Amino acid sequence: MESRFVSNLKKSPHGLLSKVLIVGILVNAWYFYYLTFNTSNPIRVNWGFGGSGKAPSLSELNASNFRDYVRPLEMGNSSAIFNTVNDALKQRNSDIHSVGVSFIPAVIPQGTLLYHAGVAEIPDGFEWVAFDYEFSLNFGTRGRSRGRNSVGRGRFPGPGGPGSGPGGKPGADSPDGDKKEPSSGEQKEQKQNFERRTSMLTFQATRDLNKVIYFDGGSAAKSSSGELDTQQLWSNVIGKQLGDNTNETDMHMPERLYASRICEWGKPLGLDGFIRVEMAFEMVICDFSNGLELVSNTTILSNDDFVGLPAPVSLTKENGWPIGDDGKLIEDQLTEEQKQILEKEDIYGSYLSELSAGSVYDHSKAAQFRDEGERRARLDFRYMVTGINRTWLHPDPNGRRLISDAVPETVHEELVADLKTVLSSDAGFDHQLSTDWQNVAREITAKFSPMLLSIYDTLRSNEGTAQERARKASLYYTNFVRRFQDTNQSFKKSKDFAVYQYATPMVPLRTDADFLIWSAFVNVVSEVIDTVFDVSETLNPLIKSQLDGVELSDSDNVISNVLISIENLMSTLKWVELNYRCAESCGYDGFCYTPSWGPSPFGWNNPDVQGSSTIGLKWKDDFNRYVIDENQQCVNLNTIINNKH
C-alpha cells in the first residue's frame, strides 16, 4: 500500500519536491549558522589586535595567506601557550609543569560518573568529587595503625580531596610548609571519621555540566610555590569585591575558603564547579542538587572488618601500657601478656599496611592512566583565560607566579573580569564548537619529538665518523622534508605549507583565545620546521661527500653546530614528551612514576620544603623548590610496600 506522501508526490512531483528542497535548504542553512556563528551573549572579540583586523572563515584561511592573520606573539609566550594546551588534563604533564597560570573552560558530559567517599549524605554545599573511584576510596577509607606502629601516632597524615575534603584533612601542610594543627572541632571530626563506616557515593551527571573551569598545572598541591595561585587569585579578588577580610593564612584548609568564595561568586553565572589535579583528577561541585543524581551509596568495610580482624588494641598509658614521656613504647617494661598481644597486633598491622599499599598502588595506577589525558572532561579552548601574554611571567614553567610583586593586582582583576565574561553566556561552554587544539598538539608532539630526539642522539653518538652519523641521521628527517620541498616553489613556501598542515584550525577562529592559541601553534611549528629544514640543508653536503668517498675536515664542527641548534630548540619548546621518560619498560604490574604534589605513593611531596619525600624529584636552587627529575623510574606494588616499611 502506498503512503499518502508517495501518492501526492506522484500527482504533483515538482511542487512537493520544491517544498522539500526548500525546507532542506533552510534546515541546512540554520545548522551551518549554528555551528559557525552561534553564541548566546557572545564574548566580545577584538579583531583589531594584530593580523588583518577581521576574522577569517575557514574558506578564507589558506596556505598562502594564513600568516596575514597570525597575531604578534613572541616565541617564549608561544611555547608557554602551546604547553598549556598540550599539558591540560594530563596527569604527568600537569605535575611536571606544575605552576599553572590559566583557566580553561570545560564540559562534563551528561552520564559521567563522579565519586565521593565520606558520610552517607549528599553534601548540601560545595564538596570535592573524583573522576576515579580509586581516588575517593584511597582517601576516604584510611585506617588506623596497629601494634607498635600505632604508638606515638597523633593525627593521621593524608591528603584531602574527594573523600575527606581538601587541604590535607586530616592534617596537612599549610602552603608555607608549616604544620597547621587542626582546631579542636576538626580533631573531633577526624576522630568521628575514623570511627564511622565510610560510604562511597556515586553521582551521575543528568545534564552536561557546561560551566566548569579547569585550573592547569598541579593545582591541588598544598604549597606556596605557585600551584595554587590561580585559585588564590580568584578568591582574593572576590574577597576584595565583597569586603571579606578573612585571613586565609590562619586557616587549616585555605582551599575551602577559595572554593566557598568561587562557588558563591559563580552562583548567579551558573558555575557548576572547577577541576584540579592531585593523584588523578578531582572536581569541586558547587551544588549537588543541580545536574547530579545519586545512583549508588555503598557502605565500605574497613580492611580490618573485610579481613575479619578483632578491634585494635589501644596502646595508651590509660590502658596500662608502658609509654615514655617521648611517646614511645618502653619495651623492657612490657608484661608477658602485653608482649603476646603486641606480637599478634604487629602481625595484623603488617598485613593491613600491605593492604593499604595495595590501595595506594591501585590509586597510583588510576592516576598514571590519566597521563595521556582525562577524557571525561572536554575542554572549550575558545574561552581560555590566561596570564600568558598579559604580563611578564618567568620563561621556566616552574618559576611562573601570578601572585608576586611583579604582577599588579590590576592583572588579577582583569583575569577575574574575563572569567565573569566567559561564564556569562547563557548557552555555556561547548567543546564541539572549539578546535580540539590538544589533538592538534598531540599530532605535532607525536611527529616531531621522536624525530628530533633520534636526529640528536644519532649525531652525538660515538658510532662512526661525523659524516657517517650525518648519513644515519638523515634517515629520520628526509622523508618529511621531501614531502614538503616542492621543486616548483620556493623554499619558504615549502616550509609554510608544512606549518599550515600541522597548525590548521578545524573550525573558524572567533575569539581572542582562538587567535592566541592558533598564533602560538603557528610560531611553535614554524620554529620546529625551520630547524628540521636547516638540519637537512646543513647535513646534505656531508652526506654527499661521504657517498663520494670524500672526507671533509670541518665535519665535526658542522655536527656540533647542528646539535646546538637542536638543543636550543628543545630548550625553547620545553615539551614533556622531549625530556621526561623511563629508560626501560615498566612491565604490566609497574608504571613510569611521575611524582604528584601533595600526597604520593611515597609520602608527602611539598615542592618548597626540603626534606619531604624526594623519590623522582630534584632540588632546583634557582626557584628554591623541588622539580621532577627528567630521568624517571619504574615503580610497582613492591616498591610501594618496601617504602612503607
C-alpha atoms as one frame of an Amber mdcrd trajectory, in Angstrom:
protein
   0.000   0.000   0.000   1.368   3.411  -0.983   1.759   6.110   1.646  -0.093
   9.411   1.227   3.270  11.103   0.741   4.146   8.840  -2.218   0.678   9.288
  -3.767   0.910  13.078  -3.508   4.414  13.022  -4.921   3.169  11.123  -7.997
   0.303  13.583  -8.500   2.414  16.709  -8.074   6.083  15.757  -8.048   7.553
  19.147  -8.857   5.583  21.090  -6.253   6.309  18.695  -3.414   9.941  18.266
  -4.366  10.362  22.021  -4.443   8.883  22.341  -0.960  11.031  19.510   0.389
  14.090  21.067  -1.225  13.334  24.499   0.261  12.825  23.011   3.742  16.082
  21.073   3.400  17.971  24.199   2.372  16.555  26.164   5.314  17.440  23.407
   7.807  20.976  23.160   6.455  21.366  26.939   6.478  20.233  27.095  10.095
  22.631  24.276  11.105  25.538  25.984   9.319  24.735  29.235  11.113  24.581
  27.422  14.460  27.949  25.766  14.000  29.649  28.858  12.628  28.178  31.838
  14.444  26.039  30.712  17.350  26.824  32.113  20.781  24.322  33.308  23.323
  25.616  36.521  24.837  28.700  36.247  22.608  32.058  37.166  24.039  33.489
  40.344  22.615  36.360  39.758  20.239  38.958  42.361  19.411  39.710  41.613
  15.782  41.990  44.623  15.573  44.687  43.026  17.729  47.243  42.032  15.100
  46.563  40.360  11.796  44.294  41.853   9.161  41.715  43.210  11.604  38.940
  40.797  10.663  38.100  37.215  11.464  38.736  34.822   8.577  36.421  31.979
   7.714  37.961  28.586   7.061  37.418  29.125   3.342  39.363  32.398   3.502
  42.224  30.992   5.574  44.607  29.101   3.301  48.237  28.113   2.897  49.058
  31.305   1.013  47.569  33.881   3.361  47.391  32.320   6.845  50.353  34.322
   8.138  48.398  37.527   7.481  46.098  36.569  10.362  48.754  35.497  12.876
  48.864  37.827  15.858  52.123  39.228  17.223  53.358  36.813  19.887  56.964
  36.235  20.857  58.393  32.728  20.929  58.581  32.330  24.714  54.883  33.081
  25.113  54.072  30.925  22.085  55.823  27.974  23.706  54.033  28.636  27.007
  50.620  28.720  25.293  51.403  25.552  23.338  52.409  23.697  26.508  49.363
  24.970  28.392  47.162  23.383  25.743  49.249  20.233  25.368  49.533  19.634
  29.123  45.895  20.279  30.011  44.130  17.425  31.832  47.232  15.214  31.619
  48.416  13.922  34.991  52.110  13.638  34.115  52.415  16.903  32.213  50.484
  18.833  34.855  52.799  17.611  37.614  55.941  18.384  35.605  54.794  21.864
  34.557  53.159  22.307  37.929  52.643  26.071  38.161  49.590  26.773  36.032
  48.546  30.294  35.095  45.432  29.570  33.021  41.706  28.971  33.460  40.291
  26.671  30.769  36.522  26.218  30.302  35.373  22.611  30.420  32.292  20.448
  29.969  31.481  17.290  31.929  29.220  15.294  29.589  25.837  14.016  30.692
  26.145  10.492  32.069  29.611  10.959  33.584  30.092   9.195  36.935  31.758
  11.042  39.820  32.723   9.664  43.239  32.803  10.904  46.819  33.760   8.855
  49.880  32.595  10.050  53.268  29.331  10.246  55.161  26.238   8.657  53.658
  24.669  12.006  52.873  24.552  14.145  49.754  26.576  17.296  50.501  24.350
  20.329  50.991  27.104  22.707  49.872  30.213  22.575  47.723  32.372  19.464
  48.026  35.071  17.501  46.236  34.419  14.522  43.952  36.809  12.322  41.981
  36.711  11.100  38.410  38.144   7.732  39.565  36.675   5.705  42.423  40.190
   4.551  43.387  40.967   8.171  44.258  37.998   8.532  46.615  38.350   5.058
  48.082  42.017   5.548  48.970  41.365   8.928  50.579  38.098   8.101  52.255
  38.941   4.776  53.907  42.254   5.365  55.642  42.607   3.162  58.717  44.468
   3.315  61.991  47.863   1.709  62.513  48.057  -1.320  64.781  50.685  -2.723
  67.101  53.963  -0.929  67.681  53.401   1.315  64.657  50.384   2.858  66.380
  52.329   4.115  69.395  53.018   7.836  69.376  50.863   8.403  66.344  48.871
  11.599  66.554  46.682  12.729  63.761  46.874  10.788  60.562  48.671  12.350
  57.630  46.757  12.187  54.444  45.507  14.306  51.639  42.079  15.648  51.193
  40.122  15.762  48.004  37.203  13.610  47.025  36.948  11.655  50.228  37.746
  13.956  53.075  37.952  17.483  51.753  40.985  19.371  50.501  43.990  20.779
  52.227  45.141  17.613  53.919  42.120  16.804  56.000  43.044  15.253  58.323
  46.311  17.020  58.892  48.314  18.526  56.040  50.959  21.103  55.475  49.930
  24.672  55.022  51.098  26.432  51.857  54.122  27.811  53.710  55.237  24.328
  54.664  54.476  24.658  58.401  52.266  22.178  60.176  48.891  23.716  60.919
  47.291  21.947  63.841  43.579  21.371  63.288  41.174  23.021  65.671  39.508
  21.053  68.466  36.388  20.833  66.307  38.395  19.451  63.396  40.148  16.960
  65.699  36.758  15.762  66.948  35.561  15.396  63.360  38.715  13.410  62.494
  38.065  11.011  65.373  34.475  10.555  64.205  35.703   9.986  60.654  37.834
   7.056  61.780  35.145   5.546  63.998  32.317   5.569  61.486  31.783   3.488
  58.397  32.647   5.159  55.111  30.123   5.423  52.309  31.090   5.589  48.652
  28.636   7.896  46.932  28.436   7.621  43.152  26.873  10.538  41.309  25.891
  10.762  37.654  25.573  13.927  35.614  21.954  14.342  34.486  22.943  17.043
  32.010  26.101  18.431  30.509  27.844  20.319  33.295  28.819  23.025  30.842
  30.057  25.768  33.115  33.186  24.273  34.618  36.649  25.822  34.918  39.810
  23.723  34.794  42.888  25.021  36.643  46.007  23.909  34.778  49.207  22.692
  36.436  49.453  20.787  39.709  46.530  22.790  41.007  45.688  20.680  44.079
  49.184  20.969  45.569  49.450  22.247  49.113  52.300  24.658  48.507  53.432
  28.245  48.389  55.368  27.792  45.135  52.607  28.895  42.761  50.458  25.838
  42.149  47.519  27.411  43.996  47.954  30.913  42.575  45.026  30.730  40.156
  42.574  29.698  42.892  44.006  32.090  45.453  43.981  34.961  42.949  40.335
  34.338  42.052  39.393  34.081  45.726  41.338  37.215  46.667  39.637  39.345
  44.022  36.222  38.069  45.131  37.074  38.741  48.764  38.122  42.278  47.894
  34.915  42.855  45.927  32.789  41.557  48.818  34.771  43.258  51.558  35.574
  39.833  53.031  38.800  40.168  55.040  39.104  36.525  56.125  42.809  35.765
  56.638  43.486  32.535  54.773  46.907  32.070  56.401  45.154  31.411  59.720
  43.099  28.611  58.214  43.926  24.922  58.414  42.429  24.470  54.950  42.543
  27.702  52.897  41.347  25.817  49.808  37.908  25.572  51.392  37.841  29.350
  51.585  38.821  29.545  47.909  36.131  27.044  46.931  33.476  28.732  49.056
  34.128  32.150  47.570  34.412  30.923  43.980  31.197  28.885  44.153  29.267
  31.707  45.808  30.583  34.230  43.259  29.748  31.879  40.390  26.217  31.008
  41.524  24.470  33.810  39.542  26.524  32.801  36.489  25.629  29.109  36.707
  29.134  27.915  37.626  28.992  24.141  38.089  32.434  23.792  39.660  36.126
  23.515  38.914  38.673  20.787  38.172  42.122  20.236  39.701  44.764  17.509
  39.643  46.286  15.700  42.594  46.818  11.930  42.219  44.287  11.816  39.364
  41.663  14.470  38.756  39.149  15.884  41.185  36.358  18.399  40.881  34.631
  20.767  43.245  30.873  20.569  42.714  29.241  23.837  43.748  25.680  22.489
  44.001  24.926  18.763  44.134  21.212  19.414  43.580  21.772  20.920  40.137
  22.797  18.465  37.429  23.731  15.415  39.516  21.818  12.454  40.866  22.935
   9.859  43.391  22.979   6.460  41.676  24.777   4.404  44.330  25.524   4.570
  48.052  27.840   1.754  49.118  28.924   1.218  52.720  32.630   0.386  52.585
  34.145  -2.060  55.057  37.464  -1.148  56.611  40.318  -3.517  55.802  40.135
  -4.778  59.428  36.469  -5.687  59.008  36.945  -7.033  55.491  39.593  -9.463
  56.769  37.580 -10.223  59.930  40.103  -8.964  62.476  39.202  -8.116  66.075
  39.091  -4.482  67.162  42.563  -2.940  67.502  44.159  -2.769  70.935  44.678
   0.820  72.057  48.253   1.133  73.353  47.951   4.038  75.791  49.118   4.841
  79.317  45.481   4.905  80.367  45.181   1.266  79.290  48.243   0.232  81.288
  50.878   0.241  78.541  54.394   1.485  79.398  54.635   4.666  77.320  57.531
   7.059  77.943  57.423  10.842  78.033  58.678  10.807  74.441  55.546   8.909
  73.414  57.465   5.711  72.652  56.853   2.231  73.979  59.216   1.130  76.792
  59.960  -2.398  75.611  61.700  -3.691  78.749  58.663  -2.843  80.890  56.215
  -4.941  78.856  54.485  -7.824  80.624  54.436 -11.260  79.011  50.754 -10.817
  78.236  51.446  -7.461  76.591  54.256  -8.997  74.512  51.887 -11.675  73.222
  49.230  -9.079  72.422  51.813  -6.929  70.623  53.091  -9.855  68.580  49.592
 -10.539  67.276  48.838  -6.836  66.741  52.097  -6.398  64.804  51.162  -9.296
  62.509  47.747  -7.751  61.882  49.306  -4.330  61.405  51.845  -5.617  58.889
  49.158  -7.130  56.678  46.944  -4.061  56.962  49.922  -1.945  55.921  50.314
  -4.140  52.839  46.615  -3.776  52.047  46.999  -0.020  52.415  49.905  -0.151
  49.965  47.641  -2.056  47.590  45.082   0.740  47.802  47.778   3.334  47.108
  49.032   1.229  44.187  45.515   0.972  42.771  45.075   4.737  43.099  48.505
   5.412  41.555  47.751   3.190  38.573  44.466   5.014  38.015  46.326   8.334
  38.096  49.032   7.058  35.752  46.343   6.037  33.266  45.457   9.750  33.076
  48.983  10.626  31.935  47.565  10.640  28.417  44.596  12.764  29.419  41.395
  12.828  31.469  38.920  12.313  28.617  35.798  12.525  30.781  36.189  16.295
  30.818  36.085  18.167  27.486  37.844  21.499  27.046  36.435  24.502  25.206
  39.583  26.416  24.291  37.613  29.249  22.661  37.225  30.918  26.022  40.517
  30.137  27.747  41.621  32.880  30.143  45.360  33.047  30.788  48.021  35.178
  32.375  50.372  34.388  29.489  50.980  37.330  27.147  49.159  39.564  29.627
  52.045  40.297  31.990  55.656  39.206  32.403  55.952  35.615  33.573  59.089
  33.550  34.010  60.006  31.505  30.913  60.515  28.400  33.067  57.113  26.811
  33.810  58.158  26.092  37.404  59.136  29.705  38.022  55.920  31.404  36.969
  53.904  33.256  39.573  50.641  35.117  39.191  50.771  36.186  42.815  54.006
  38.134  43.129  55.272  41.688  43.341  55.892  41.563  39.577  52.201  41.063
  38.753  49.975  44.030  39.691  46.546  43.468  41.210  45.008  45.079  38.141
  46.035  41.966  36.189  44.280  39.803  38.788  41.147  41.906  38.420  41.309
  41.656  34.613  41.578  37.868  34.791  38.538  37.580  37.071  36.602  40.054
  34.912  37.364  37.880  31.880  36.202  34.803  33.790  32.936  36.563  34.533
  32.583  37.395  30.839  33.135  33.842  29.615  30.761  32.451  32.248  28.046
  34.971  31.335  26.988  33.148  28.182  23.525  31.625  28.605  24.494  28.697
  26.400  27.501  27.670  28.489  30.596  26.082  27.019  30.535  23.662  24.090
  33.718  21.754  23.275  32.250  20.658  19.939  32.349  24.247  18.681  36.031
  24.580  19.578  39.012  23.296  17.648  40.423  20.381  19.609  43.752  22.137
  19.999  45.034  19.409  22.259  44.600  16.888  19.476  46.475  19.251  17.151
  49.258  19.453  19.754  49.275  15.663  20.045  49.856  15.344  16.292  52.727
  17.825  16.493  54.499  16.332  19.506  53.976  12.768  18.264  55.542  13.639
  14.917  58.462  15.802  15.936  59.531  14.582  19.393  60.822  11.200  18.129
  62.299  12.856  15.031  64.257  15.482  16.961  65.456  13.027  19.610  66.513
  10.468  17.004  68.471  13.040  14.993  70.073  14.413  18.146  71.040  11.045
  19.653  72.412   9.791  16.336  74.585  12.855  15.749  76.073  12.878  19.248
  76.762   9.144  19.399  80.281   7.740  19.085  79.374   5.339  16.309  81.197
   6.083  13.047  82.610   9.298  11.644  80.780  12.609  11.672  79.785  12.102
   8.039  78.534   8.589   8.746  76.450   9.893  11.648  75.020  12.601   9.385
  74.073   9.925   6.872  72.338   7.863   9.578  70.536  10.926  10.971  69.153
  11.769   7.530  67.035   8.622   7.660  64.878  10.285  10.322  64.082  13.549
   8.506  64.468  13.054   4.747  61.003  11.649   4.159  59.435  14.604   5.987
  61.466  17.268   4.152  60.958  15.543   0.798  57.195  15.548   1.298  57.097
  19.375   1.519  60.099  20.568  -0.518  58.433  21.165  -3.885  60.886  21.725
  -6.737  58.385  24.111  -8.354  58.102  26.545  -5.460  60.349  28.490  -3.125
  61.968  27.055  -0.022  59.885  29.428   2.119  56.598  28.328   0.559  57.536
  24.707   1.126  58.081  25.355   4.809  54.955  27.495   5.076  52.784  24.709
   3.756  54.314  22.321   6.297  53.385  24.798   9.047  49.895  25.188   7.615
  49.356  21.427   7.540  50.275  20.929  11.204  48.650  24.073  12.661  45.367
  24.367  10.759  42.261  25.099  12.885  39.348  22.710  12.458  36.607  25.315
  12.989  36.545  29.065  12.297  38.604  31.261  14.601  36.206  33.530  16.502
  37.601  34.590  19.857  40.755  36.180  21.188  41.695  32.853  22.758  41.261
  31.142  19.370  43.688  33.545  17.746  46.113  33.459  20.669  46.320  29.653
  20.628  46.465  29.374  16.845  49.156  32.059  16.592  51.186  30.253  19.262
  50.874  26.968  17.379  51.943  28.596  14.102  55.004  30.096  15.787  55.986
  26.855  17.531  55.561  24.700  14.436  57.442  27.283  12.347  60.381  27.077
  14.747  60.410  23.279  14.597  60.131  23.088  10.820  62.754  25.792  10.285
  65.147  23.745  12.399  64.415  20.458  10.624  64.812  22.042   7.183  68.030
  23.756   8.308  69.379  20.444   9.608  68.658  18.860   6.240  70.300  21.680
   4.324  73.353  21.682   6.608  73.948  17.928   6.642  73.345  17.235   2.953
  76.886  18.281   1.858  78.380  15.944   4.469  76.228  13.070   3.271  77.009
  13.688  -0.403  80.736  13.822   0.326  80.553  10.609   2.343  78.797   8.866
  -0.541  81.507  10.120  -2.922  84.269   8.953  -0.606  85.436  12.484   0.201
  86.387  13.289   3.792  85.557  16.833   4.915  87.799  18.454   7.525  85.097
  20.534   9.208  82.525  17.755   9.606  82.811  17.694  13.401  82.185  21.446
  13.609  79.157  21.128  11.346  77.724  18.353  13.529  78.434  20.395  16.665
  76.533  23.391  15.284  73.562  21.222  14.328  73.481  19.729  17.830  73.482
  23.218  19.351  70.571  24.276  17.147  68.542  21.218  18.221  69.425  21.785
  21.888  68.287  25.404  21.634  65.038  24.328  20.008  64.276  21.685  22.647
  65.088  24.178  25.403  62.632  26.637  23.867  59.887  24.065  23.315  60.008
  22.538  26.818  57.806  19.655  25.709  57.367  16.988  28.356  57.486  14.445
  25.532  61.049  15.518  24.669  62.630  15.354  28.082  60.904  13.017  30.534
  60.899   9.249  30.311  61.807   5.963  31.946  64.849   4.287  30.423  63.166
   0.886  30.469  59.784  -0.711  30.046  57.988  -0.889  33.378  56.093  -4.142
  32.788  52.429  -4.938  33.218  52.480  -4.509  37.006  54.525  -1.304  37.065
  54.372   2.227  35.750  56.725   5.057  34.903  56.446   7.151  38.041  55.808
  10.889  37.926  55.546  12.340  41.448  52.418  14.289  42.316  52.463  17.349
  44.550  50.980  16.737  47.955  50.078  13.080  48.531  52.107  10.484  46.658
  52.729   6.731  46.907  55.912   7.529  48.855  54.785  10.193  51.279  54.046
  13.873  51.125  55.675  15.874  48.304  55.865  19.540  49.210  57.667  21.351
  46.366  59.077  24.132  48.503  60.032  22.214  51.663  63.362  20.392  51.608
  63.387  17.056  53.353  59.982  15.858  52.173  59.726  12.734  50.034  62.261
  13.018  47.214  61.685   9.919  45.082  61.619  11.138  41.478  62.437  14.722
  42.473  65.465  17.010  42.422  66.068  20.340  44.141  66.357  23.425  41.938
  68.208  26.287  43.604  67.032  28.819  41.002  63.484  28.595  42.335  64.198
  27.194  45.807  61.937  24.215  45.205  61.793  20.618  44.063  61.107  19.826
  40.425  60.519  16.473  38.772  63.617  14.640  37.576  63.767  14.052  33.815
  65.217  10.576  34.410  62.106   8.847  35.657  61.958   5.422  37.244  59.669
   2.431  37.160  57.763   1.538  40.316  55.378  -1.276  41.178  53.486  -2.634
  44.168  56.641  -3.998  45.798  58.299  -0.576  45.541  55.397   0.964  47.441
  55.275  -1.819  50.069  59.024  -1.629  50.704  58.821   2.132  51.124  56.205
   1.728  53.867  58.495  -0.469  55.983
